[in-house]
């Protein structure tokens, strides 16, 4: 098998199991376990880390709010694209969801206050996603041909540029955000809670969680449960 075919095959496998990638990053974060003993318990810094993750969630929300169902999805079995997204945030960068994901994980790993751990996790993240991006591009090239070639000539893969910005072709949809991103919100909060528990245990030798994070967890779980219930009714049909 050619090296290119091996790379594409790897991309398909990683794409299918990308939902479990945070285990990889948490494993890498344990490299900074001893560093947790040296971290300063700074609530303002924790808010900065959480803000980085919120920026990632915001990018994801803006992305899915303006795209058609059947694109930019959570499908895992195979690549799906019923149309090529080229407007809105997709006219700024070709892979906004992966940038958003990176910022979410970056915010969590920053809690270690260890630059080596941050760099290692960042490298692992992009090593993980490079074959996926390559595989997706092969699929989109095969599906949309010259249209996709022209698009790649105008928009960067990972470095945002506003010079070719195009107004979104679709109207903003809060339903799309609620339906497609409530799991991202829950996952992000759980990642932060997990990191907080690890940090507090390393420093205090016992399980402990600040009241702020307990409230955040309670409100997030309540919100996600509400959205899942509403999704089953006509009040909030699939976007």
Steps between C-alpha positions, in 0.01 A plus 500: 500500500631846409596736782218732395248215523633404844461859614142515372419166664637631831292815460182294459575306819580808703188674365285212620643504853569872538236523774738314734799721437473680835624181669824550309533858618415419859763228489752754378388742771605247762854586394436817696365315806795594720474855371147517644668493842677824411207683343349800671128475567400812306131545424567788255737276304238223498255749350756589232535131413122461493473807276739340249276192494189722467661666197537156346134425570402838354686422177322165479164666569550765231603226258196275544256793527535585132542163329253252359421173675713230340816711513743569786338212686589243765484204264760235578440217255590689184560841346180691424462827309181573309636842408827691528505768771688804367334799668499645850773361721587252222611796288749586776650155562427152364499310831332720765363207700845351553635839606210528744574153637865590546416810703270293723774248575758778532291671768481177699869411471604854593378418852821299548694830485770294328621624162649160412167326551322767293750458215484119511120493494492759221738286293293187567182680399628612162674166436162338564308733269746533210408161345130579556528834322694337216233229465217754505668706232531192277129432551398860429724514193344182366147627577517865391802494266584843353268679742708372790830574325392862447390521862836374632679755284312780679473378862777374730480161665572606861617863502199736501491783248220755458604626157250276317220514756156425360173560681340171615270353237258375766320671786618462858338199671498480880333160464805364321723617783279354773455166330849450363716660768344416838719189521808715433403723792456203732827340391690826551362550850573138593858538375545807718341329799730200452809719478389698806446184704844369402665830589322527836586138585865556414516806722274398791519121492121473492210543260379858497316728258441872537139618528532691171572182303224311681251768391636498143466120487145505638381769258667329203350159574156655553528689171612194303224283647244769405628519141492120463140493620393785274671335203251214522205736458373724221625797699857443394520286186832407345665799335 
